Amino acid sequence: MSRLRLLVVPVLTLGLAGCGSSLAADDVAEGAEDALESEVGARPDVSCPDDLEAEVGAEARCTLSVPGDSEEYGVTVTVTSVEGDTANFDVQVDDEPLD
């Protein structure tokens, strides 16, 4: 799990759903999984409980787990820009497991 600690994945891009004001929680989780997999070569399981507002600076807290590791880690997804119907965001994994 140490390969994911303190990992920041910049500029992940997702299309906005519906009226364009938010990203669905499942889409945010899948996008975070894709980005982390491309950085570390292993696909984690990310779960986000809430949709993410499509405005710069908006954040969502998610949970990450890795098959074979009993610990879970917090993940912060932060919107860095919104261009038309596309939102870009950073994904950062906490360096300590959740309690």
Buried (B, 14 or more C-beta within 10 A) or exposed (E): BEEBEEBEBEEBEBEBBEEBEBBBBEBBBBBBBBBBEEBBEEEBEBBBEEBBBBEEEBEBEBBBBBEEEEEBBBBBBBBBEBEEEEBBBBBBBBEEBEE
